[in-house]
């Protein structure tokens, strides 16, 4: 365990002066500012504004994940063609460390976005339509629904290149919006990029609670199964990977 934390500390040191860390900080702040300005201009109800903000956050998550995963993969490639990941005494420890670092950054960024927006509404616009738990549960819901996307894009970024990962991330974000309509009624539970937005819908309707109806239970079950499978697939693939990428 001590060795793992050393790897994790080393990974955080690597990104201390890189743009990876700043993306996780500045993107949520930029989103908060834009939505607060929109609130002032359009004078919307605060409740609907929160719904729009978290919904936009959920739909943009695949693009953000694709970007940070590809940036991290590029950093590892530039630092020695992935030798830091592949030449240690344990091949999996550096990979787990890198994965945990990205997941921790993503979780922190989610909390920053949710609570930052709540603080902005309260401080600048004197509006508090929901309590702390609503924002916390909303951020956790969005984050957990995207764990599959993290592992998928980590694989894409290591195996292929930035263009592939970011391009698929854009498609996933657009598809998540499309599947929010009637077109996704029968299929959304099987498609990872749709989980966050689809689960947010009843979450908003019930004021921060997800109803445990048969469809939601099926979606949560499939989400768990697919997430475990992608984790297992990427781990098995990584143990056999030799650092080769497809650049075209």
HELIX and SHEET records of a PDB file:
HELIX    1   1 UNK A    2  UNK A   15  1                                  14    
HELIX    2   2 UNK A   19  UNK A   42  1                                  24    
HELIX    3   3 UNK A   46  UNK A   78  1                                  33    
HELIX    4   4 UNK A   83  UNK A   86  1                                   4    
HELIX    5   5 UNK A   91  UNK A  124  1                                  34    
HELIX    6   6 UNK A  132  UNK A  145  1                                  14    
HELIX    7   7 UNK A  147  UNK A  159  1                                  13    
HELIX    8   8 UNK A  162  UNK A  178  1                                  17    
HELIX    9   9 UNK A  182  UNK A  184  5                                   3    
HELIX   10  10 UNK A  188  UNK A  190  5                                   3    
HELIX   11  11 UNK A  192  UNK A  194  5                                   3    
HELIX   12  12 UNK A  195  UNK A  205  1                                  11    
HELIX   13  13 UNK A  214  UNK A  240  1                                  27    
END                                                                             
